[in-house]
Amino acid sequence: MKLLILITVFMVSLIASVVTMDSFGTHSHRLMRDKHNIKMLEVVFDLFKLDQGRYPTQQEGFEIFRSKGNSDIRNWKQYLKEVPVDSWGNPYLFEVENGNNGEVVKLYSKGPNGVFESGDGDDIVNWEKGYNCEFYKTCRRPSEYIFMVSAILATISLIVILLIAILRVIKYLLKLRNKSTVDLD
């Protein structure tokens, strides 16, 4: 009976792990893709500055990389085929600030919650975050916790099932050994 309960727990845990695994991978994939896109956009901003001697203005936005529009930029060229959006369909944002070593471009995505939190929370940024949700493990979604707990339960159940099976085999072998020693006498 105990073995049947353990097998049931194992199967339920395994099914829960498989069901939530897809959303776990998708969320992590989105974060990695947005970090990569922000790095790529840094390069685009630097190329634009090399060609034009300045960064785009807020008014020009990302559109200047795709189309010259009404701009009077000299020697304009296309840097992007389309204006990028993050994994949640929101536009990437940027600010050009004056830093110690000249102008600095701050690029960011509002992240999964779609709220700009000044670079904190789940925002994806190209600067050092004051609060890193990945470090504190607060970026995880509930489905990721369900996946982890289910995987742990499945593993523990499988280990217990194997231990019970091993103990039963040992018990059976001991019975055989005792029977054979009794028969020899």
C-alpha positions as CSV (number, residue, x, y, z in Angstrom):
1,M,0.0,0.0,0.0
2,K,2.8,2.4,0.9
3,L,4.6,1.6,-2.4
4,L,1.4,2.4,-4.3
5,I,1.1,5.8,-2.6
6,L,4.7,6.6,-3.3
7,I,4.3,5.6,-7.0
8,T,1.2,7.8,-7.2
9,V,3.1,10.7,-5.6
10,F,6.0,10.1,-8.1
11,M,3.6,10.1,-11.1
12,V,1.7,13.2,-10.0
13,S,5.0,15.1,-9.4
14,L,6.4,14.0,-12.7
15,I,3.3,15.1,-14.6
16,A,3.3,18.5,-12.7
17,S,7.0,18.9,-13.6
18,V,6.4,18.2,-17.3
19,V,3.4,20.6,-17.4
20,T,5.2,23.5,-15.9
21,M,8.6,22.9,-17.6
22,D,7.6,24.7,-20.8
23,S,6.7,28.0,-19.1
24,F,10.0,27.8,-17.0
25,G,12.1,27.5,-20.2
26,T,10.1,30.2,-22.0
27,H,10.5,32.7,-19.2
28,S,14.3,32.2,-19.0
29,H,14.6,32.2,-22.8
30,R,12.8,35.6,-22.9
31,L,15.1,37.1,-20.3
32,M,18.2,35.9,-22.1
33,R,16.8,37.2,-25.5
34,D,16.1,40.6,-24.1
35,K,19.5,40.9,-22.5
36,H,21.1,39.9,-25.8
37,N,18.9,42.5,-27.7
38,I,19.9,45.2,-25.3
39,K,23.6,44.4,-25.9
40,M,22.9,44.5,-29.7
41,L,21.2,47.9,-29.3
42,E,24.2,49.2,-27.5
43,V,26.3,48.4,-30.6
44,V,23.7,50.2,-32.8
45,F,23.8,53.3,-30.6
46,D,27.6,53.3,-30.8
47,L,27.7,52.9,-34.5
48,F,25.2,55.7,-34.9
49,K,27.4,57.9,-32.7
50,L,30.5,57.0,-34.7
51,D,28.7,58.0,-37.9
52,Q,26.9,61.1,-36.7
53,G,29.0,62.3,-33.8
54,R,26.1,62.1,-31.4
55,Y,23.5,59.7,-30.0
56,P,19.8,59.9,-31.2
57,T,17.5,62.2,-29.3
58,Q,14.4,61.1,-27.5
59,Q,12.4,62.7,-30.2
60,E,14.2,60.7,-32.9
61,G,13.9,57.5,-30.8
62,F,14.6,54.1,-32.2
63,E,12.9,55.0,-35.5
64,I,16.0,56.9,-36.6
65,F,17.8,53.6,-36.9
66,R,15.1,52.3,-39.3
67,S,14.2,55.4,-41.3
68,K,15.7,58.8,-41.9
69,G,12.2,60.3,-41.8
70,N,12.3,64.2,-41.7
71,S,15.7,64.2,-40.1
72,D,18.5,66.3,-41.6
73,I,21.2,63.8,-40.7
74,R,24.1,63.7,-43.1
75,N,25.1,60.3,-44.6
76,W,22.2,58.5,-43.0
77,K,22.1,54.7,-43.2
78,Q,19.8,52.1,-42.0
79,Y,20.9,50.3,-38.8
80,L,17.8,48.3,-38.1
81,K,15.1,46.8,-40.3
82,E,12.4,47.3,-37.7
83,V,12.0,49.1,-34.4
84,P,12.6,46.4,-31.7
85,V,10.2,45.4,-29.0
86,D,10.9,43.2,-26.0
87,S,9.7,39.7,-25.4
88,W,6.4,41.0,-23.9
89,G,5.6,43.2,-26.9
90,N,6.7,46.5,-25.2
91,P,9.2,48.9,-26.8
92,Y,12.7,49.1,-25.5
93,L,13.4,52.4,-24.0
94,F,16.5,54.6,-23.7
95,E,18.0,57.6,-22.1
96,V,21.1,59.5,-23.0
97,E,22.8,60.9,-19.8
98,N,26.0,62.8,-19.2
99,G,28.4,60.7,-17.2
100,N,32.0,61.1,-16.0
101,N,33.4,59.9,-19.3
102,G,30.9,61.7,-21.6
103,E,27.5,60.6,-22.7
104,V,26.1,57.3,-21.6
105,V,23.2,55.4,-23.1
106,K,20.9,53.7,-20.7
107,L,18.8,51.0,-22.5
108,Y,16.1,49.0,-20.8
109,S,13.0,46.9,-21.0
110,K,10.2,47.1,-18.5
111,G,10.4,43.3,-18.1
112,P,7.6,40.8,-17.7
113,N,5.4,43.1,-15.5
114,G,5.5,46.0,-18.0
115,V,6.3,48.6,-15.3
116,F,9.4,50.7,-15.3
117,E,10.9,50.3,-11.8
118,S,13.9,52.6,-12.4
119,G,16.0,49.5,-13.3
120,D,15.0,47.5,-10.2
121,G,12.5,44.6,-9.9
122,D,12.2,42.7,-13.1
123,D,13.5,45.5,-15.4
124,I,16.1,44.3,-17.9
125,V,18.8,47.0,-18.2
126,N,22.3,47.6,-19.6
127,W,23.7,49.1,-16.3
128,E,24.5,47.8,-12.9
129,K,21.2,47.2,-11.1
130,G,20.9,48.4,-7.5
131,Y,18.5,45.5,-6.9
132,N,19.1,42.3,-8.8
133,C,16.0,40.2,-8.8
134,E,18.0,37.3,-10.3
135,F,20.3,37.4,-7.3
136,Y,17.4,37.4,-4.8
137,K,15.5,34.8,-6.9
138,T,12.4,37.1,-7.0
139,C,12.2,37.0,-10.8
140,R,10.7,33.6,-10.7
141,R,7.1,33.0,-11.6
142,P,4.8,30.7,-9.6
143,S,4.9,28.0,-12.4
144,E,8.7,27.9,-11.9
145,Y,8.3,27.1,-8.2
146,I,5.7,24.5,-9.0
147,F,8.2,22.9,-11.5
148,M,11.0,22.9,-8.9
149,V,8.9,21.5,-6.1
150,S,7.4,18.9,-8.4
151,A,10.8,17.8,-9.6
152,I,12.1,17.5,-6.1
153,L,9.0,15.5,-5.0
154,A,9.4,13.2,-8.0
155,T,13.1,12.7,-7.3
156,I,12.5,11.9,-3.6
157,S,9.6,9.6,-4.4
158,L,11.8,7.7,-7.0
159,I,14.6,7.3,-4.5
160,V,12.2,6.0,-1.8
161,I,10.6,3.6,-4.4
162,L,14.1,2.3,-5.3
163,L,15.1,1.9,-1.7
164,I,11.9,-0.1,-1.0
165,A,12.6,-2.3,-4.0
166,I,16.2,-2.9,-3.0
167,L,15.1,-3.8,0.6
168,R,12.5,-6.2,-0.8
169,V,15.2,-7.9,-3.0
170,I,17.6,-8.1,-0.1
171,K,14.8,-9.6,2.1
172,Y,14.0,-12.1,-0.6
173,L,17.6,-13.1,-1.0
174,L,18.0,-13.6,2.7
175,K,14.9,-15.8,2.7
176,L,16.4,-17.9,-0.2
177,R,19.8,-18.1,1.7
178,N,18.1,-19.2,4.9
179,K,16.0,-21.8,3.0
180,S,19.0,-23.2,1.2
181,T,21.0,-23.5,4.5
182,V,18.0,-25.3,6.1
183,D,17.8,-27.7,3.2
184,L,21.5,-28.6,3.4
185,D,21.2,-29.7,7.0
